[in-house]
Amino acid sequence: MRGILTLKLDKPLTLPIHYNHILQAAILNLLSDENYSKFIHDTGFQFGKRRFKMFTFSRLEGKFSIDIERKTITYFERAYLHISTIEDKFIEYVVNNLLLEGLDIKGERIHVDKIELKSNTTNFGKIITKSPIVAYSTFELNGRKKTYYYNPKEKEFQEILANNLIKKYIAYFEKEPKNRYFEITPVSNLKESIVIYKGTVIRGWNGIFQINGSDELINIAYYTGLGAKNSQGFGCFEFI
């Protein structure tokens, strides 16, 4: 399920330009059940050594201005946030606590004007990213660990995204998907996005893509995100 939040800003909301960790903390704080919160945060759903939290979220959207000198972004009047998860329990906690208390962003209580709940109904079409899609691999060079981030025009980009979806499917459902078909093709407005998350530089891509695939994998993609680092605010998209 996906929740699309309309946030009413009684006064301007100023955040660091790289604010993914702040939104992530705000979302996880909505999980009021201590045991469930600990499970999502510390354990998650496992595939081998990989652990998936099974949620993703968008960048904030709305009217904003950027202060380059101070490295801040300020939102005015209203902002919109997508929170998406395959876990019904997760979205229930999020929605219930948003209605009761609003959203606590860096100690500032934000009123939620509206929550639209949305399910996925298709397995193909054009999508627009709501947060950057990340595809990478790591390797050793001269005894040092290196990370290479792929762009959407490299064949590895699709391969990594497809394998990631399969791993998440198995981790969550504890079985293989019946159909592993997944394709993604860049269409237009491609733009590299560099995000600093807790001191780590992460490279992803925004833009419009065409995706096709089995119901199983497209649903996993829609609810948990495309690519890596979904719970850090990457890989959220919407059909257009």
TABELTA-V410764 format. One record per residue. N is the residue number from 1. RES is the residue in one letter. PSI is psi in whole degrees, 0 to 359 (none if undefined). OMEGA is omega as a letter, one per 30 degrees, with the letter a starting at -180 (none if undefined). Layout:
# TABELTA-V410764
N;RES;PSI;OMEGA, N;RES;PSI;OMEGA
This chain:
# TABELTA-V410764
1;M;151;l, 2;R;137;l, 3;G;125;l, 4;I;111;a, 5;L;135;l, 6;T;114;a, 7;L;127;l, 8;K;120;a, 9;L;103;l, 10;D;336;l, 11;K;161;a, 12;P;140;l, 13;L;114;a, 14;T;129;a, 15;L;160;l, 16;P;150;l, 17;I;321;l, 18;H;88;a, 19;Y;12;a, 20;N;316;a, 21;H;331;l, 22;I;315;l, 23;L;321;l, 24;Q;314;l, 25;A;320;a, 26;A;320;l, 27;I;313;a, 28;L;330;l, 29;N;344;l, 30;L;348;l, 31;L;90;a, 32;S;342;l, 33;D;115;a, 34;E;317;a, 35;N;317;l, 36;Y;318;l, 37;S;317;l, 38;K;321;l, 39;F;312;a, 40;I;315;a, 41;H;317;a, 42;D;327;a, 43;T;298;a, 44;G;197;a, 45;F;125;a, 46;Q;141;l, 47;F;103;a, 48;G;235;l, 49;K;353;a, 50;R;144;l, 51;R;131;a, 52;F;133;l, 53;K;347;l, 54;M;35;l, 55;F;161;l, 56;T;170;l, 57;F;163;a, 58;S;174;l, 59;R;160;l, 60;L;138;l, 61;E;149;l, 62;G;188;l, 63;K;128;a, 64;F;165;l, 65;S;150;a, 66;I;132;l, 67;D;101;a, 68;I;321;a, 69;E;317;a, 70;R;352;a, 71;K;47;l, 72;T;160;l, 73;I;136;a, 74;T;128;l, 75;Y;146;a, 76;F;143;l, 77;E;293;a, 78;R;151;l, 79;A;155;a, 80;Y;138;a, 81;L;130;l, 82;H;129;l, 83;I;124;a, 84;S;139;a, 85;T;153;l, 86;I;350;a, 87;E;112;l, 88;D;320;a, 89;K;320;a, 90;F;309;a, 91;I;329;l, 92;E;313;l, 93;Y;315;a, 94;V;308;a, 95;V;313;a, 96;N;316;a, 97;N;330;l, 98;L;318;l, 99;L;325;a, 100;L;316;a, 101;E;351;a, 102;G;194;a, 103;L;123;l, 104;D;105;l, 105;I;105;l, 106;K;43;l, 107;G;358;l, 108;E;123;a, 109;R;118;a, 110;I;128;l, 111;H;136;l, 112;V;112;a, 113;D;323;a, 114;K;143;l, 115;I;117;l, 116;E;121;l, 117;L;134;a, 118;K;138;l, 119;S;157;l, 120;N;140;a, 121;T;9;a, 122;T;163;l, 123;N;17;l, 124;F;161;l, 125;G;179;l, 126;K;142;l, 127;I;156;l, 128;I;136;a, 129;T;140;l, 130;K;344;l, 131;S;155;a, 132;P;145;l, 133;I;130;a, 134;V;128;l, 135;A;124;a, 136;Y;166;l, 137;S;156;a, 138;T;149;l, 139;F;168;l, 140;E;136;l, 141;L;118;a, 142;N;40;l, 143;G;4;a, 144;R;142;l, 145;K;129;a, 146;K;150;l, 147;T;130;l, 148;Y;125;l, 149;Y;128;a, 150;Y;149;l, 151;N;161;a, 152;P;346;a, 153;K;355;l, 154;E;139;a, 155;K;332;a, 156;E;335;a, 157;F;307;l, 158;Q;318;a, 159;E;316;a, 160;I;319;l, 161;L;317;l, 162;A;314;l, 163;N;323;l, 164;N;318;l, 165;L;319;l, 166;I;316;l, 167;K;318;l, 168;K;321;l, 169;Y;312;a, 170;I;319;a, 171;A;321;a, 172;Y;313;a, 173;F;350;a, 174;E;37;l, 175;K;162;l, 176;E;145;l, 177;P;143;l, 178;K;329;a, 179;N;120;a, 180;R;13;a, 181;Y;128;l, 182;F;132;l, 183;E;144;l, 184;I;133;a, 185;T;129;l, 186;P;139;a, 187;V;303;a, 188;S;171;l, 189;N;33;l, 190;L;133;l, 191;K;127;l, 192;E;139;l, 193;S;126;l, 194;I;120;a, 195;V;137;l, 196;I;116;a, 197;Y;110;a, 198;K;45;l, 199;G;352;l, 200;T;131;l, 201;V;125;a, 202;I;132;a, 203;R;127;l, 204;G;182;a, 205;W;133;l, 206;N;161;l, 207;G;191;l, 208;I;132;a, 209;F;162;l, 210;Q;127;l, 211;I;147;l, 212;N;147;l, 213;G;180;l, 214;S;155;l, 215;D;320;a, 216;E;311;a, 217;L;325;l, 218;I;323;l, 219;N;316;l, 220;I;317;l, 221;A;314;a, 222;Y;317;a, 223;Y;333;a, 224;T;351;l, 225;G;157;l, 226;L;139;l, 227;G;202;a, 228;A;166;l, 229;K;36;a, 230;N;317;a, 231;S;354;l, 232;Q;6;l, 233;G;43;l, 234;F;148;l, 235;G;10;l, 236;C;138;a, 237;F;168;l, 238;E;145;l, 239;F;144;a, 240;I;none;none
